[in-house]
Amino acid sequence: MEFYLQAQDSKSNARAGSVKTDHGEIETPIFMPVGTAGSVKAVQQRELKDDIGAQIILGNTYHLFLRPGLDIIEKAGGLHKFNGWDKPILTDSGGYQVYSLAENRKIIEEGVKFQSHVDGSRHLFSPEGVMDIQRTIGADIIMAFDECTPYPCDYDYAERSMHMTHRWLERCTQRFDSTESKYGYSQTLFPIVQGSTYPDLRKKSAEFIAKQEREGNAIGGLSVGEPAEDMYKMTDLVCSILPKDKPRYLMGVGTPANILESIKLGVDMFDCVMPTRNARNGMLFTSEGIINIKNEKWKDDFSPIDANLGGYVDTFYSKAYLRHLITSKEILGAQIASIHNLTFYLWLVKEARKQIIAGTFSAWVEPMIDKVSLRL
């Protein structure tokens, strides 16, 4: 994997770049749709590529390990062949799922023992095992195994967890560097910065991660309930330490405003379930603000969902029709809303990229943050 920095905003740390992988190029800043079980919910791969303009999607190690299982994925020739997606894929290590399954897991130095939410079977995820699993899944970018601490989190726990994440990273690195890709293309390992909302821990972790000299780096353990101001403060601190010539990935973030604020701080890559999860509940993110399509006010609004985007669902379907589908619990409603929200997220990062390259980002971004945060 190679990263090329193409432009830098003169008044902030926002930058435009390009990540080159064996499955294609990713223009940054980029939003990555989340395909937990190998699919982005309610959206076909053709729509992701041709209509939404996705350049990379995510898969999740924990869920794919449990279903369909590694034997099926390996027989298929890897996740790209299994799900028909021929562009880059990134896989989460499963650390966040371990965090979210607090009642069914036990964290030890060896790794994490957990009970499957599918059938109750018991498993161990170790740093070495997670590297092997992600090798078999076949993602272009794979994440190191870490512990995502909750918020709030006391200092002593956050410090112990950070050091364990660093020890796990060393084991991940050793295993990754001693193994090869199974499917004839290169894979890249991203370490993850932790440290909760404590500046000294974030600094130590970022310095440790930077010294690993991997091809890219991630920032984890944020957007887990902390105030947005703390998230931005930690992101700013970490971005000031992580190398400028490597892509920076802020995991699990977030709202359109969160993304724009974080682009200002120097983040290149984002993912979040919010656009698809909220879509299924009738929340639409648009270029003019946020819409709850279930509200009565949209009942007879026959204007396009968002004509500014130019997406086929945004100009073909009306707000009134989408409201009818969502309130009727029609599956098509979830599909249209999901395609719209993902189209908007990809449109937003593409617009940010254009503004950075044009040298107009700082003048553009503040009014846009206000606009996308507005409740319509």
KOLLUM-483616 format. One record per residue (C-alpha): x, y, z; residue in one letter. Coordinates in steps of 0.1 Angstrom, whole numbers, plus 5000, padded with zeros to 4 digits. Layout:
LUMGU     px     py     pz   resn
LUMGU      X      Y      Z      a
...
//
This chain:
LUMGU     px     py     pz   resn
LUMGU   5000   5000   5000      m
LUMGU   5012   5035   4992      e
LUMGU   4999   5069   5003      f
LUMGU   5004   5101   4984      y
LUMGU   4997   5135   4999      l
LUMGU   4983   5157   4971      q
LUMGU   4972   5190   4988      a
LUMGU   4971   5206   5023      q
LUMGU   4948   5234   5035      d
LUMGU   4967   5265   5044      s
LUMGU   4946   5274   5074      k
LUMGU   4939   5240   5090      s
LUMGU   4954   5205   5089      n
LUMGU   4930   5192   5063      a
LUMGU   4946   5173   5035      r
LUMGU   4938   5155   5003      a
LUMGU   4956   5123   4994      g
LUMGU   4955   5090   4976      s
LUMGU   4959   5055   4990      v
LUMGU   4969   5029   4964      k
LUMGU   4961   4992   4970      t
LUMGU   4962   4962   4948      d
LUMGU   4924   4965   4945      h
LUMGU   4924   5001   4934      g
LUMGU   4930   5037   4945      e
LUMGU   4912   5054   4974      i
LUMGU   4910   5092   4972      e
LUMGU   4911   5109   5007      t
LUMGU   4894   5121   5027      p
LUMGU   4872   5091   5024      i
LUMGU   4841   5076   5041      f
LUMGU   4840   5038   5042      m
LUMGU   4805   5022   5043      p
LUMGU   4803   4995   5070      v
LUMGU   4795   4960   5057      g
LUMGU   4797   4941   5090      t
LUMGU   4788   4906   5077      a
LUMGU   4803   4912   5042      g
LUMGU   4774   4933   5030      s
LUMGU   4763   4969   5036      v
LUMGU   4728   4965   5049      k
LUMGU   4700   4970   5023      a
LUMGU   4725   4980   4995      v
LUMGU   4738   4959   4966      q
LUMGU   4775   4960   4956      q
LUMGU   4765   4974   4922      r
LUMGU   4748   5003   4939      e
LUMGU   4777   5009   4962      l
LUMGU   4801   5012   4933      k
LUMGU   4781   5027   4905      d
LUMGU   4755   5049   4922      d
LUMGU   4770   5058   4956      i
LUMGU   4806   5059   4945      g
LUMGU   4821   5039   4974      a
LUMGU   4858   5033   4970      q
LUMGU   4863   5010   4999      i
LUMGU   4840   4991   5023      i
LUMGU   4845   4974   5057      l
LUMGU   4840   4939   5069      g
LUMGU   4841   4927   5105      n
LUMGU   4864   4900   5117      t
LUMGU   4841   4889   5147      y
LUMGU   4810   4886   5126      h
LUMGU   4826   4869   5096      l
LUMGU   4844   4845   5118      f
LUMGU   4811   4833   5133      l
LUMGU   4791   4835   5101      r
LUMGU   4797   4822   5074      p
LUMGU   4830   4810   5089      g
LUMGU   4865   4810   5076      l
LUMGU   4862   4777   5057      d
LUMGU   4835   4791   5035      i
LUMGU   4854   4824   5029      i
LUMGU   4886   4806   5021      e
LUMGU   4869   4782   4997      k
LUMGU   4854   4812   4979      a
LUMGU   4889   4827   4975      g
LUMGU   4886   4854   5001      g
LUMGU   4859   4880   5009      l
LUMGU   4863   4899   4976      h
LUMGU   4854   4868   4956      k
LUMGU   4827   4858   4982      f
LUMGU   4808   4891   4981      n
LUMGU   4816   4902   4946      g
LUMGU   4833   4935   4957      w
LUMGU   4864   4941   4935      d
LUMGU   4876   4973   4952      k
LUMGU   4895   4976   4985      p
LUMGU   4882   4962   5018      i
LUMGU   4892   4970   5053      l
LUMGU   4885   4946   5082      t
LUMGU   4880   4956   5118      d
LUMGU   4899   4933   5142      s
LUMGU   4869   4925   5164      g
LUMGU   4881   4947   5192      g
LUMGU   4851   4969   5192      y
LUMGU   4827   4939   5192      q
LUMGU   4846   4925   5222      v
LUMGU   4841   4959   5239      y
LUMGU   4804   4959   5231      s
LUMGU   4799   4923   5244      l
LUMGU   4810   4931   5279      a
LUMGU   4787   4905   5296      e
LUMGU   4800   4876   5274      n
LUMGU   4837   4881   5274      r
LUMGU   4868   4880   5295      k
LUMGU   4900   4899   5287      i
LUMGU   4933   4882   5296      i
LUMGU   4969   4888   5285      e
LUMGU   4966   4860   5260      e
LUMGU   4936   4876   5243      g
LUMGU   4899   4877   5248      v
LUMGU   4876   4848   5256      k
LUMGU   4841   4853   5245      f
LUMGU   4808   4836   5239      q
LUMGU   4792   4838   5205      s
LUMGU   4760   4858   5203      h
LUMGU   4749   4834   5175      v
LUMGU   4750   4800   5191      d
LUMGU   4766   4804   5225      g
LUMGU   4799   4787   5215      s
LUMGU   4831   4798   5232      r
LUMGU   4861   4812   5214      h
LUMGU   4895   4829   5221      l
LUMGU   4907   4858   5200      f
LUMGU   4944   4863   5204      s
LUMGU   4965   4889   5185      p
LUMGU   4981   4861   5165      e
LUMGU   4947   4844   5158      g
LUMGU   4931   4877   5147      v
LUMGU   4960   4882   5122      m
LUMGU   4954   4847   5108      d
LUMGU   4917   4853   5106      i
LUMGU   4921   4885   5087      q
LUMGU   4947   4869   5064      r
LUMGU   4920   4844   5055      t
LUMGU   4892   4869   5051      i
LUMGU   4916   4887   5027      g
LUMGU   4911   4924   5034      a
LUMGU   4935   4949   5018      d
LUMGU   4938   4967   5051      i
LUMGU   4936   4948   5084      i
LUMGU   4935   4962   5119      m
LUMGU   4956   4953   5149      a
LUMGU   4938   4936   5178      f
LUMGU   4932   4961   5206      d
LUMGU   4909   4968   5235      e
LUMGU   4885   4997   5231      c
LUMGU   4880   5011   5266      t
LUMGU   4845   5024   5276      p
LUMGU   4836   5060   5285      y
LUMGU   4839   5070   5312      p
LUMGU   4870   5051   5321      c
LUMGU   4892   5056   5351      d
LUMGU   4928   5066   5345      y
LUMGU   4944   5034   5359      d
LUMGU   4923   5011   5337      y
LUMGU   4929   5032   5306      a
LUMGU   4966   5031   5312      e
LUMGU   4967   4993   5318      r
LUMGU   4945   4988   5287      s
LUMGU   4967   5010   5266      m
LUMGU   4999   4991   5275      h
LUMGU   4982   4958   5269      m
LUMGU   4970   4970   5234      t
LUMGU   5007   4979   5227      h
LUMGU   5018   4945   5238      r
LUMGU   4991   4929   5216      w
LUMGU   5003   4951   5187      l
LUMGU   5038   4938   5190      e
LUMGU   5024   4903   5188      r
LUMGU   5002   4912   5158      c
LUMGU   5032   4927   5140      t
LUMGU   5053   4897   5146      q
LUMGU   5026   4873   5133      r
LUMGU   5017   4896   5104      f
LUMGU   5053   4900   5092      d
LUMGU   5059   4863   5094      s
LUMGU   5029   4853   5072      t
LUMGU   5018   4859   5037      e
LUMGU   4986   4868   5019      s
LUMGU   4966   4838   5008      k
LUMGU   4952   4852   4976      y
LUMGU   4981   4868   4957      g
LUMGU   4977   4904   4966      y
LUMGU   4993   4925   4994      s
LUMGU   4977   4933   5028      q
LUMGU   4985   4961   5051      t
LUMGU   4984   4963   5089      l
LUMGU   4972   4994   5107      f
LUMGU   4980   4998   5144      p
LUMGU   4955   5016   5167      i
LUMGU   4961   5045   5191      v
LUMGU   4942   5041   5224      q
LUMGU   4943   5060   5258      g
LUMGU   4907   5071   5264      s
LUMGU   4904   5109   5269      t
LUMGU   4936   5113   5288      y
LUMGU   4960   5135   5269      p
LUMGU   4992   5120   5284      d
LUMGU   4981   5085   5275      l
LUMGU   4970   5095   5240      r
LUMGU   5004   5111   5235      k
LUMGU   5023   5080   5248      k
LUMGU   5002   5057   5226      s
LUMGU   5005   5079   5195      a
LUMGU   5043   5080   5199      e
LUMGU   5044   5042   5204      f
LUMGU   5023   5037   5173      i
LUMGU   5043   5062   5152      a
LUMGU   5075   5043   5160      k
LUMGU   5061   5011   5145      q
LUMGU   5064   5027   5110      e
LUMGU   5035   5008   5095      r
LUMGU   5019   5020   5062      e
LUMGU   4989   5036   5080      g
LUMGU   4976   5043   5115      n
LUMGU   4943   5044   5132      a
LUMGU   4928   5062   5161      i
LUMGU   4904   5041   5182      g
LUMGU   4885   5044   5215      g
LUMGU   4867   5076   5205      l
LUMGU   4830   5082   5197      s
LUMGU   4821   5059   5225      v
LUMGU   4800   5084   5245      g
LUMGU   4825   5111   5253      e
LUMGU   4817   5148   5246      p
LUMGU   4825   5159   5211      a
LUMGU   4850   5184   5224      e
LUMGU   4870   5157   5240      d
LUMGU   4869   5136   5208      m
LUMGU   4883   5166   5188      y
LUMGU   4909   5174   5215      k
LUMGU   4922   5138   5215      m
LUMGU   4921   5136   5177      t
LUMGU   4940   5169   5173      d
LUMGU   4967   5157   5197      l
LUMGU   4971   5123   5181      v
LUMGU   4972   5138   5145      c
LUMGU   5000   5161   5156      s
LUMGU   5021   5131   5165      i
LUMGU   5013   5105   5138      l
LUMGU   5034   5108   5107      p
LUMGU   5021   5131   5080      k
LUMGU   5031   5108   5052      d
LUMGU   5008   5080   5064      k
LUMGU   4970   5079   5062      p
LUMGU   4951   5085   5095      r
LUMGU   4919   5065   5101      y
LUMGU   4895   5077   5129      l
LUMGU   4874   5046   5137      m
LUMGU   4837   5047   5141      g
LUMGU   4832   5085   5135      v
LUMGU   4805   5097   5130      g
LUMGU   4780   5125   5122      t
LUMGU   4786   5147   5091      p
LUMGU   4797   5175   5115      a
LUMGU   4821   5151   5133      n
LUMGU   4836   5141   5100      i
LUMGU   4842   5177   5088      l
LUMGU   4856   5188   5121      e
LUMGU   4880   5158   5120      s
LUMGU   4891   5164   5084      i
LUMGU   4901   5199   5097      k
LUMGU   4923   5182   5122      l
LUMGU   4941   5160   5096      g
LUMGU   4921   5127   5095      v
LUMGU   4919   5109   5061      d
LUMGU   4896   5079   5066      m
LUMGU   4863   5074   5084      f
LUMGU   4837   5047   5090      d
LUMGU   4804   5046   5109      c
LUMGU   4772   5026   5109      v
LUMGU   4752   5058   5114      m
LUMGU   4742   5065   5078      p
LUMGU   4727   5031   5072      t
LUMGU   4714   5025   5108      r
LUMGU   4697   5059   5110      n
LUMGU   4684   5055   5075      a
LUMGU   4664   5024   5085      r
LUMGU   4648   5045   5113      n
LUMGU   4639   5073   5089      g
LUMGU   4667   5098   5097      m
LUMGU   4681   5114   5065      l
LUMGU   4713   5134   5063      f
LUMGU   4711   5159   5035      t
LUMGU   4731   5188   5021      s
LUMGU   4706   5212   5037      e
LUMGU   4703   5195   5071      g
LUMGU   4689   5165   5090      i
LUMGU   4654   5152   5082      i
LUMGU   4632   5129   5102      n
LUMGU   4612   5116   5073      i
LUMGU   4585   5102   5096      k
LUMGU   4574   5137   5105      n
LUMGU   4540   5148   5093      e
LUMGU   4555   5178   5075      k
LUMGU   4569   5156   5048      w
LUMGU   4536   5138   5040      k
LUMGU   4528   5159   5010      d
LUMGU   4563   5172   5001      d
LUMGU   4568   5159   4965      f
LUMGU   4603   5175   4961      s
LUMGU   4633   5153   4956      p
LUMGU   4650   5138   4986      i
LUMGU   4681   5159   4979      d
LUMGU   4685   5173   4944      a
LUMGU   4719   5188   4952      n
LUMGU   4735   5153   4953      l
LUMGU   4725   5142   4918      g
LUMGU   4722   5106   4930      g
LUMGU   4695   5085   4913      y
LUMGU   4674   5079   4944      v
LUMGU   4678   5116   4954      d
LUMGU   4663   5130   4922      t
LUMGU   4640   5101   4913      f
LUMGU   4621   5097   4946      y
LUMGU   4602   5123   4966      s
LUMGU   4602   5129   5003      k
LUMGU   4565   5121   5004      a
LUMGU   4570   5087   4988      y
LUMGU   4599   5078   5010      l
LUMGU   4579   5088   5041      r
LUMGU   4551   5066   5029      h
LUMGU   4575   5036   5025      l
LUMGU   4592   5042   5059      i
LUMGU   4560   5046   5078      t
LUMGU   4545   5015   5061      s
LUMGU   4577   4996   5070      k
LUMGU   4583   4987   5034      e
LUMGU   4617   4972   5028      i
LUMGU   4622   4995   4998      l
LUMGU   4621   5025   5022      g
LUMGU   4651   5012   5041      a
LUMGU   4669   5006   5008      q
LUMGU   4662   5041   4994      i
LUMGU   4671   5058   5027      a
LUMGU   4703   5038   5030      s
LUMGU   4714   5046   4995      i
LUMGU   4706   5083   5000      h
LUMGU   4725   5086   5033      n
LUMGU   4756   5068   5019      l
LUMGU   4755   5090   4988      t
LUMGU   4754   5120   5010      f
LUMGU   4783   5109   5031      y
LUMGU   4804   5102   5000      l
LUMGU   4793   5135   4985      w
LUMGU   4804   5153   5016      l
LUMGU   4840   5139   5017      v
LUMGU   4843   5144   4980      k
LUMGU   4833   5181   4983      e
LUMGU   4858   5185   5012      a
LUMGU   4885   5170   4990      r
LUMGU   4876   5194   4961      k
LUMGU   4877   5224   4985      q
LUMGU   4911   5213   4999      i
LUMGU   4926   5210   4964      i
LUMGU   4911   5243   4953      a
LUMGU   4924   5261   4984      g
LUMGU   4890   5271   4996      t
LUMGU   4884   5245   5023      f
LUMGU   4886   5269   5053      s
LUMGU   4860   5293   5039      a
LUMGU   4837   5264   5029      w
LUMGU   4838   5241   5060      v
LUMGU   4823   5263   5088      e
LUMGU   4791   5272   5069      p
LUMGU   4788   5235   5058      m
LUMGU   4792   5223   5094      i
LUMGU   4763   5246   5105      d
LUMGU   4742   5235   5075      k
LUMGU   4746   5197   5080      v
LUMGU   4739   5200   5117      s
LUMGU   4706   5218   5112      l
LUMGU   4674   5199   5120      r
LUMGU   4649   5206   5092      l
//
